Amino acid sequence: MSVTVGIPAPLRGYIGGRAEVQVAPGTVGGALRELAAAHPQLRRHLFADDGGLRRYVNVYVNEEDVRWLEGERTPVQDGDTLVIVPSIAGGETPADLPELDRAELARYSRHLALPEVGEAGQRRLKAGRVLVVGAGGLGSPVGLYLAAAGVGTIGLVDFDAVDVTNLQRQVLYGESNLGQRKTDAAAHRLADLNPHVRLVRHDLQLTRENALAVIRDYDVVVDGTDNFPTRYLVNDACVLLGKPYVYGSILRFEGQVSVFDGRRGPCYRCLFREPPPPGLVPSCAEGGVLGVLPGIVGSLQALEAMKLLLGQGETLLGRLLLFDALALSFRELRLRKNPDCPVCGAHPTITELIDYEDFCGLRPAPAPAGDAATERPGLLAEAPIDADALPPELSARELKQLLDAGVELDLVDIREPYEWAIANLEPYGARLIPLGQLAEHLDELRDGRPVVLYCHSGVRSARALAALAQAGLVRVSHLRGGIAAWTADVDPTVPRY
């Protein structure tokens, strides 16, 4: 026989945070005593010194109050649900939590009205320290709701500037912020939303050299990143430091949310042992994202971070929540801790941060070293250049050198027409053949000049290069980093998007 016992939020901390447990008694009293035997700290909350059920604890069986039946002697059957309903008034407040002043009491009055939060919970939020990694689509709603809720310290990690293409979904920013550093613009907006919150700007890119130092001072880390190297870096740093990590990701119309904590459950590596090969999963810039989607997923992340600080509710630890915006559906999957996980398993092999670019199969673009011709030794060292011997990929500077040298190339833009309308390399001789139409032009590409493909960031052009190689084309290269790299390294007048 199995009976489900619903555990109220104030008592869940005594049973590992669970919202319900299974017992196998014959009566209500037997169920409660079995529960107390398994979790001794619960006993004083359920039973008085004389062994009877405390009078401020109500018990319901299948939504019926058993006090007016036979009380503890009420029989239970297989499949019944027993719910414990204690009297609550906010609970005790640890003495070391910061006090709330009169202005804060007024500001957070709707929180104070919730027994699960109350003044004690609001003081916990004020004492809380949350690091938001990435102040973009996900980081925007996370930052807004954590600041509005009164989380005392919010760290913002980002090294980018506000661009017009951000405004479709990154609701922290407006037209007046274009060109500003995101950490500056975000901190200004959040300070205006709630001046009681301390904002810490980390205007940097997280690396293996700085991640531990940045994350160490926070209680909870919220992931708002959009790339795999940073995601694995954040996960590993959180495991090494013993920090909970609120995960979120979005693409097109779908999102994922979970909570990872290697001390109590699975980490991100337990779910995804390895990243996908470079180029297999498109970025939001490549695949697109519905503007409202990060608002939904980011709000769920903010919710999970607040629950962690409050110690209330059942978090998504050990669960992966999948959201489909087009179907307006949620699906929940159970996650298991991998005992052989290289970072949180019984015998970890990752005990310090590693090279995450290398782990994800990526190589950072070579840093400029005075003369762009030195980027690829031998490629541009002599003239005339043999266009038939071009390498599979070219950096933006290398392509510019070839064009300046008068090498005849067929520069093919494989993006969509709307992208071409935003920015293109037509002044350099480019023409548009969208990726979906490339197969129709194989003959002319095969018989013409050496071909250099480009897209937005190099992902689609790398896939197209492989497809053309399989089709037998040998004089084909692609622009590493796409037109975005051209704007960054060659011609800043070409618009970013």
C-alpha positions in Angstrom: 0.0 0.0 0.0 1.2 3.5 -0.8 -0.1 6.8 0.5 1.1 10.2 -0.7 1.8 12.8 2.1 1.8 16.4 0.9 4.4 18.4 2.9 3.7 22.2 3.4 6.5 24.6 2.4 7.5 25.5 6.0 8.3 21.8 6.7 10.0 20.9 3.5 13.5 21.9 4.7 13.4 19.0 7.1 12.9 16.4 4.3 15.3 17.7 1.6 13.0 20.2 0.1 10.5 17.6 -1.2 6.8 18.6 -1.6 5.5 15.1 -1.1 6.6 11.7 0.2 5.3 8.1 0.0 4.4 6.1 3.1 2.7 2.8 3.7 0.6 3.0 6.9 -2.9 1.9 7.8 -4.1 5.1 9.5 -3.5 8.8 9.5 -1.6 8.5 12.8 0.5 5.7 11.4 1.4 7.8 8.4 2.6 10.7 10.5 4.6 8.6 12.8 6.2 6.8 9.9 7.1 10.2 8.5 8.5 11.4 11.8 10.5 8.2 12.2 12.1 8.7 8.8 12.7 12.4 9.4 13.2 13.0 13.2 13.4 16.8 12.9 9.7 16.8 11.9 8.6 15.2 15.1 8.5 18.3 17.3 6.5 20.1 14.5 3.9 17.4 14.3 3.6 15.9 17.8 3.2 17.4 21.3 5.1 16.1 24.3 2.3 13.7 25.2 2.6 12.0 21.8 -0.6 13.5 20.4 -0.9 15.5 17.2 -0.3 19.2 17.8 -3.5 21.2 17.8 -2.3 23.8 15.3 -1.6 21.0 12.7 -4.6 20.0 10.6 -4.6 16.9 8.5 -6.8 16.2 5.4 -7.3 12.9 3.6 -8.4 13.4 0.0 -9.4 17.0 0.9 -11.5 16.0 3.9 -10.6 17.3 7.4 -10.2 14.2 9.6 -10.3 16.1 12.9 -14.1 15.8 12.9 -14.0 12.1 12.0 -11.7 9.7 13.9 -8.6 11.9 13.9 -5.4 9.9 14.0 -7.4 6.6 13.9 -8.9 7.5 10.5 -8.0 4.6 8.1 -6.2 5.3 4.8 -6.2 3.2 1.6 -3.8 2.6 -1.2 -3.7 5.7 -3.5 -5.0 8.2 -0.8 -3.5 11.6 -0.5 -2.8 13.0 3.0 -2.1 16.7 3.3 -0.6 18.4 6.4 -1.8 22.0 7.0 0.0 23.7 9.9 -0.7 27.2 11.1 2.0 29.5 9.8 2.9 33.1 10.4 6.2 33.7 8.6 8.5 31.7 10.8 11.5 32.7 12.7 13.9 35.3 11.3 17.7 34.7 11.7 19.2 37.5 13.7 21.9 38.2 11.1 19.6 39.1 8.3 19.4 42.8 7.3 16.5 44.8 8.6 13.9 46.4 6.3 13.3 50.1 6.6 9.9 51.8 6.4 10.3 52.5 2.7 11.2 48.9 2.0 8.2 47.6 4.1 5.9 49.7 1.9 7.6 48.7 -1.4 7.5 45.0 -0.6 4.0 44.9 1.0 2.7 42.4 -1.5 5.5 40.0 -0.6 5.0 40.6 3.1 1.3 39.5 2.7 2.5 36.1 1.5 3.0 33.7 4.5 5.6 31.8 2.4 7.6 35.1 2.2 6.7 37.5 4.9 9.2 39.8 6.6 11.6 36.9 7.2 11.6 35.9 3.6 12.0 39.5 2.4 15.0 39.9 4.6 16.4 36.7 3.1 16.0 38.3 -0.4 17.7 41.4 0.8 20.6 39.4 2.1 20.7 37.4 -1.2 23.4 37.8 -3.8 22.7 36.7 -7.4 25.0 36.8 -10.3 23.4 37.2 -13.7 25.7 36.0 -16.5 24.7 37.7 -19.7 22.6 40.9 -19.7 20.8 40.0 -22.9 17.5 38.4 -23.7 17.3 36.2 -20.7 19.3 38.5 -18.4 16.8 41.3 -19.0 13.7 39.8 -17.3 15.9 38.1 -14.7 17.5 41.4 -13.7 14.2 43.3 -13.8 12.3 40.8 -11.6 15.1 40.2 -9.1 15.7 43.9 -8.7 11.9 44.5 -8.3 11.7 41.7 -5.7 14.4 43.3 -3.6 17.3 40.9 -4.0 20.0 42.8 -2.2 23.0 42.3 -4.5 22.8 41.6 -8.2 25.9 41.1 -10.3 25.8 41.7 -14.0 28.3 40.0 -16.3 28.5 41.2 -19.9 31.1 42.7 -22.2 28.9 43.7 -25.1 27.3 47.0 -26.1 23.7 47.7 -26.8 22.8 47.2 -30.5 19.6 48.0 -32.3 19.0 44.3 -33.0 18.9 43.7 -29.2 15.8 45.8 -28.8 13.4 43.2 -30.2 13.7 41.1 -27.1 16.2 42.7 -24.5 13.7 44.7 -22.6 16.3 46.3 -20.3 17.3 48.7 -23.0 15.8 51.4 -25.2 16.9 53.6 -28.1 18.7 56.0 -25.7 21.1 53.1 -24.7 22.4 52.3 -28.2 26.1 52.1 -28.2 26.4 52.0 -24.4 27.9 49.1 -22.5 25.2 46.7 -21.4 26.4 46.6 -17.8 26.2 50.4 -17.6 22.8 50.6 -19.2 21.4 47.7 -17.3 22.7 49.0 -13.9 21.1 52.4 -14.6 17.7 50.9 -15.4 17.7 48.5 -12.4 18.8 51.3 -10.0 15.9 53.4 -11.3 13.6 50.4 -10.7 14.8 49.8 -7.2 17.3 52.1 -5.5 17.6 49.7 -2.5 19.4 47.1 -4.6 23.2 47.0 -4.8 24.3 46.5 -8.4 27.8 45.1 -9.2 29.0 45.5 -12.8 31.4 42.9 -14.3 32.2 44.4 -17.7 34.2 41.4 -18.8 34.0 38.1 -20.6 34.1 35.2 -18.1 37.2 33.0 -18.7 38.9 30.2 -16.9 41.2 32.8 -15.3 38.5 35.0 -13.8 35.3 32.9 -13.4 36.0 31.5 -9.9 36.9 34.9 -8.5 33.7 36.5 -10.0 31.3 33.7 -9.0 32.7 33.1 -5.5 31.0 36.0 -3.8 27.4 35.1 -4.9 24.8 32.7 -3.5 23.1 31.8 -6.8 24.2 32.1 -10.4 21.7 32.6 -13.2 22.8 31.6 -16.8 21.7 34.0 -19.5 24.5 33.0 -21.9 24.1 32.1 -25.6 27.2 30.0 -26.2 28.4 26.6 -25.1 31.9 27.4 -23.9 30.6 29.9 -21.3 27.8 27.6 -20.3 30.2 24.7 -19.5 32.5 27.2 -17.8 29.8 28.5 -15.5 28.6 25.0 -14.7 32.0 23.7 -13.8 32.8 26.8 -11.7 29.5 26.5 -9.8 30.2 22.8 -9.1 33.8 23.6 -7.9 32.5 26.4 -5.7 29.4 24.6 -4.5 26.9 27.1 -5.9 23.4 26.4 -7.4 23.1 27.3 -11.0 19.8 28.3 -12.7 19.9 27.3 -16.3 17.9 28.7 -19.2 18.2 28.5 -23.0 16.1 29.7 -25.9 15.9 29.2 -29.7 13.2 30.1 -32.2 10.0 29.3 -30.3 11.3 26.9 -27.6 13.0 27.2 -24.2 14.5 25.1 -21.5 14.8 25.8 -17.7 16.4 23.8 -14.9 18.3 24.2 -11.7 21.7 22.4 -11.4 23.6 21.8 -8.1 26.3 19.2 -8.1 26.1 19.0 -4.3 22.5 17.8 -4.2 21.6 16.6 -7.7 22.7 16.7 -11.3 24.8 19.4 -13.0 24.7 20.6 -16.6 27.3 18.0 -17.6 25.0 15.2 -16.2 22.4 16.4 -18.8 24.8 17.2 -21.7 28.1 15.4 -21.2 29.5 17.0 -24.3 28.6 20.0 -26.5 27.3 19.5 -30.1 29.9 19.9 -32.9 30.5 23.6 -33.9 27.8 24.8 -36.3 25.3 22.0 -35.6 23.1 24.2 -33.3 22.5 27.6 -34.7 22.7 30.7 -32.5 19.7 33.0 -32.0 21.3 35.3 -34.6 21.3 32.4 -37.1 18.1 30.6 -36.2 16.0 33.5 -34.8 14.1 33.9 -31.6 10.5 35.1 -30.9 10.9 38.3 -29.0 8.6 37.4 -26.1 10.2 33.9 -25.5 13.2 35.1 -23.4 10.7 37.1 -21.3 8.9 33.8 -20.4 12.0 31.7 -19.9 13.9 34.5 -18.0 10.9 35.0 -15.7 11.0 31.3 -14.8 14.7 31.6 -14.1 14.1 34.6 -11.8 11.4 32.6 -10.0 13.8 29.7 -9.4 16.5 32.0 -8.1 14.0 33.6 -5.7 12.9 30.2 -4.4 16.5 29.2 -3.8 17.0 32.4 -1.8 13.8 32.0 0.1 14.2 28.3 0.7 10.6 27.8 -0.3 8.8 25.6 -2.8 10.1 22.8 -5.0 12.8 24.0 -7.4 13.6 22.5 -10.8 16.6 20.7 -9.3 16.6 17.3 -11.0 14.0 18.4 -13.5 14.2 19.9 -17.0 11.2 22.1 -18.0 10.6 22.3 -21.8 8.5 25.2 -23.2 7.0 25.3 -26.7 5.6 28.8 -27.4 3.7 27.8 -30.6 1.8 25.0 -28.8 1.8 26.9 -25.5 2.8 23.7 -23.8 5.1 22.7 -21.0 6.8 19.3 -20.6 8.8 18.2 -17.6 11.6 15.6 -17.7 13.2 14.0 -14.7 17.0 14.2 -14.6 19.4 11.9 -12.8 22.8 12.6 -11.4 25.5 10.9 -13.4 27.7 9.0 -10.9 30.5 9.1 -13.5 30.1 12.8 -14.3 33.6 14.2 -14.8 32.9 17.3 -12.6 30.3 16.3 -10.0 30.5 12.5 -10.0 32.0 10.2 -7.4 35.5 10.4 -8.9 35.7 13.7 -10.8 38.4 14.2 -13.4 37.8 17.9 -13.8 39.1 19.5 -10.6 40.0 22.9 -12.1 38.7 25.0 -14.9 39.8 23.9 -18.4 40.1 25.4 -21.9 36.4 25.6 -22.9 37.0 26.9 -26.4 39.0 23.8 -27.0 36.5 21.6 -25.2 33.7 22.9 -27.5 35.8 22.5 -30.6 36.3 26.2 -31.2 39.4 28.2 -31.8 39.4 31.9 -31.1 40.3 34.1 -34.2 43.9 35.1 -34.3 44.6 38.4 -32.7 45.8 41.2 -35.0 49.6 41.4 -35.1 50.3 44.5 -37.0 50.4 43.1 -40.6 47.3 41.1 -41.4 49.4 39.1 -43.8 51.0 37.3 -40.8 47.6 35.8 -39.8 48.2 32.7 -42.0 51.9 32.4 -42.7 52.6 31.9 -46.4 49.1 32.6 -47.7 49.7 36.2 -48.6 53.4 36.4 -48.4 54.0 36.4 -52.2 52.4 37.8 -55.3 50.7 36.8 -57.5 48.5 34.7 -55.2 47.3 31.3 -56.4 43.6 31.5 -55.9 43.2 27.8 -56.6 45.1 27.1 -53.4 42.9 29.0 -51.0 42.4 27.4 -47.6 39.0 26.1 -46.5 38.4 29.3 -44.4 39.6 32.8 -44.5 39.6 35.5 -41.8 38.1 38.9 -42.7 41.5 40.5 -43.0 42.8 37.7 -45.2 39.8 38.1 -47.5 40.3 41.9 -47.6 44.0 41.3 -48.6 43.0 39.1 -51.4 40.4 41.5 -52.7 42.9 44.4 -52.5 45.4 42.3 -54.4 43.0 42.0 -57.3 42.4 38.3 -56.9 39.2 37.4 -58.8 36.8 35.7 -56.5 33.1 34.8 -56.6 32.0 36.3 -53.3 28.7 34.6 -52.5 26.4 35.8 -49.7 24.3 32.7 -48.6 22.0 34.6 -46.1 18.4 35.5 -46.6 17.2 38.5 -48.6 16.2 40.4 -45.5 19.7 40.0 -44.1 21.2 41.2 -47.3 19.0 44.3 -47.1 20.4 45.1 -43.6 24.1 44.7 -44.5 26.1 43.2 -47.4 29.4 43.2 -49.2 28.1 44.2 -52.6 30.7 47.1 -52.8 33.3 44.3 -52.7 31.7 42.3 -55.5 29.4 40.1 -53.5 26.2 38.6 -54.8 23.3 36.9 -53.0 22.4 33.2 -53.4 20.4 32.2 -50.3 21.5 28.9 -48.8 18.3 27.2 -49.8 19.0 28.0 -53.5 22.6 27.1 -53.5 22.1 23.6 -55.0 20.5 25.3 -58.1 23.7 27.1 -58.8 26.2 24.2 -58.6 27.2 24.3 -62.2 28.0 28.0 -62.3 29.9 27.7 -59.0 31.8 24.7 -60.3 32.9 26.3 -63.6 33.5 29.9 -62.5 36.0 31.7 -60.3 37.1 30.4 -56.9 34.2 30.8 -54.5 34.2 32.4 -51.1 31.0 31.9 -49.1 29.9 34.1 -46.2 26.9 34.4 -43.9 26.2 36.3 -40.7 28.6 34.5 -38.3 30.2 31.7 -40.3 28.0 28.9 -39.1 25.8 28.5 -42.2 28.8 29.1 -44.6 30.8 26.4 -42.9 27.9 23.9 -43.4 27.5 25.1 -47.0 31.2 24.7 -47.6 31.0 21.0 -46.5 28.0 20.4 -48.7 29.7 21.9 -51.7 32.8 19.9 -51.0 30.7 16.7 -51.0 29.2 17.8 -54.3 32.7 17.9 -55.8 33.6 21.6 -55.7 37.2 22.1 -54.8 37.9 25.8 -55.2 35.7 26.9 -52.3 36.4 28.7 -49.1 34.3 30.5 -46.5 34.6 33.7 -44.4 35.3 32.7 -40.8 33.1 34.7 -38.5 30.9 35.9 -41.4 30.0 39.5 -42.1 30.0 40.2 -38.4 33.8 39.6 -38.4 34.1 41.8 -41.5 32.4 44.7 -39.6 34.5 44.1 -36.5 37.9 43.6 -38.2 37.8 45.4 -41.6 35.0 47.8 -42.2 33.0 49.2 -39.2 30.6 51.1 -41.6 29.0 47.7 -42.5 26.0 47.6 -40.1 25.8 45.0 -37.3 22.7 43.0 -36.7 
